[in-house]
Amino acid sequence: MIEREQIGTFLTRLRQAHAWTQKDVASRLHVSAQAVSKWENGLAVPPLDLLLELSRLYGVTMEEIANGRFEQEKIDHTHLDVHVERWDRYNEESHPDNVWNPSFRGGVLERSDGSLLVSRTLEPGAKQHLAFEQGALKALVDDALVTLDNDWMTMNARPLALTMTILSGQENLPLFSRLTALARTAGRKRGMPLIEAQRSIKPFMKPEETQIVFTGIGEAKRPYDARRIEAGDSIYYWPSNGLHHHGFTIVEALLERRPEWKTKRLLDELLKAPVSYAGMTNGYEDIKCLVHITQFGLERNVCRVLKPDQKAVLELDKVKMPPVFHWLKRALSYSDAEMMKTFNCGIGMLVIAKNGDPAYRLGQIESRNDKEAVVIHSPLHWQ
């Protein structure tokens, strides 16, 4: 017997994940909004000829719709007890003095001459855990330093110095020496000399466990200022080369569920360092703000720099996504909207400026008189 209520609840969940109304779904399927309402309220089930259309629309299988559930429960932030709204609120409370770029998740200190001293700490995360597991020490260090460099760019800051603290469950001098040498070499290459490297043995950690905390200090003499953003400014993007530093909590949970997917090819793709955006501001006129697309995707990050009466109007169909995002979408059974809310999906950095490279123009800032802060006219192309 078909459980209509279960199917209805499942269809409602899928629609809401896309941020669509019942009318939106009806127009895509060429049916009435009343029909969609009946399906979601368990008063009727979609006819067989529409099951295929629904499965394509929501990115699930026909069997999952018919059963009213995913074949396996999805791995998402809620599943991992990560509460996005609570995290946003904490970040806002932790960085109240950064009026220049609220999307920068580091410390800011204004000096008497108007310049800024900025700091950014990268705590141990799931990508670091995976790198240690695979022995990818150089990739681990490169990932951290490129991420710091890209973060500083959002404040128009130059790096000054780097510190590193190695926490471990037991003494391992060869590993400590190797990590220190890698950080010293990579830091010198990127203009951020390693000025301190500490190690600390923690009895509460497992003997084989190692974690690293990186902290970078930079200086911004002429910081970008998001308060200067105005209607008519253009929005550009710089492509990512993959996941970059964020989103690995979900990836790690996925690989724990499916360990047979841990092939060398996939791990190399996941663990590679982010692309560096150093020098890419050349050719841009009157940059107002850079937004690093990190955890929780494009919309949450860009909203942090907009005023209440502004919105970003975007056309994303020109973005070329690295193949890893197509794989993740299938592996996680995510909708388009869920991918956009979780990963960078090929957009590593947004640039809000008066003029720039037209090949990377995504849209513009417009005045807002409704609740939508981000409006997407042309979505990403998914395989």
Residue, then its C-alpha position, 0 to 999 in steps of 0.5 A: m500500500i502506498e503511503r501517501e502522507q510519506i510521499g507528500t512529506f518527501l516531496t515537500r522536503l525536496r521542493q523546500a530544498h530548492a527554495w521553490t513554491q508549489k507554483d514554481v514546481a507546477s509551472r515546471l511540470h505544466v500542472s496546476a498548483q492545486a495538483v502539487s498541493k494535493w501530492e504534498n498533503g497526501l491527498a493524491v500521488p503523482p501519476l506515473d508519467l510525472l514520476l520521471e519528470l519529478s525525479r529529474l526536477y529534484g535530482v532523485t530516483m523514481e524509486e525514492i519518490a515512490n518510497g517517500r524517502f532517500e535510499q540512504e539518509k542524506i549527509d548534510h549539516t543537520h545530520l552532522d549537528v552543524h547548525v548554520e544559523r547558529w554558526d552565522r550568529y556566532n561569527e557575527e558576535s565574534h567579529p563586531d569591529n570589522v565594518w570593512n568586510p564582514s565576510f572576512r572571518g578573522g580579527v581586525l585592529e585599526r591603527s592610528d594611521g588608518s591601516l589595519l592589522v588583520s589576523r586569521t586562524l585556521e583550526p584543525g578540520a576534516k581536510q587536515h584529518l584526511a591529509f594526515e591519514q593519507g600522509a599528504l603533509k605538503a598538500l596540508v601545509d600548502d592548503a593552509l597557506v593558500t587559504l590564508d593568502n586568499d582570505w587576506m586578499t578580501m581585506n586587501a592585506r599583505p601577509l606579515a608572518l605565520t605561526m604554527t602550533i602542532l598538537s599531538g598525542q605523543e612525541n614524534l620529532p621526525l613528523f614535527s621537524r618535517l611539518t616545520a620545514l614544509a611550513r617554513t619553505a611554503g611561508r617564505k615562498r608566499g611572503m609570510p615567514l614562519i616566526e614561531a613553531q610550537r609543539s604540545i603533547k596532549p594526553f587527551m589525544k589519541p597517540e597517533e593523532t596530530q593536529i595543526v593550528f595555523t595563524g597568520i598576521g597581515e597588514a592592510k594599508r588601504p583595505y577594501d570597504a564593503r560600505r562603498i558597494e552601491a547599485g550598479d556595481s558589477i559582480y565578477y568571479w574567480p574560478s575555484n579548482g575544487l573544494h578548496h579548504h571548506g566542506f570536508t566535514i560532509v566529504e569525510a562523513l561520506l567517505e566513512r560511509r563508502p570507504e571503497w571510494k577512497t581511491k588515489r585519484l579521488l583523494d588527490e583531487l580532494l586534497k590538492a591546495p586551492v588556487s591562489y588568487a594573488g595578482m588577479t586584481n590587476g585589470y579591475e577598476d575601483i574594487k569595493c569588496l572581495v568575498h571568499i566563497t568558503q563554508f555554506g556556499l555562495e549565498r550566505n557569504v555574499c549576503r554578509v557584505l550587502k546592505p539591507d536594501q541591496k541584492a546581488v543579481l547573478e547569471l551563473d550559467k557561464v561558471k565551469m565547475p570542476p568535475v568533483f562537484h558533479w561527483l559530489k552531487r550524485a554521491l550525496s543525492y543533493s539538489d542544485a540548491e543544496m549544493m549551492k548552500t554547501f560548496n563553492c561549486g566552482i566559484g572561489m572568489l567574488v569581486i564587486a567592482k566598478n569594472g573588470d574582466p567581462a569574461y568573468r562577469l556574473g551580474q550586478i548589485e541592484s536595489r532591493n525592495d523584497k526579501e531576496a538578497v540573492v537572485i539567480h536568473s541563470p543557474l549553474h549547468w549540472q551534468 
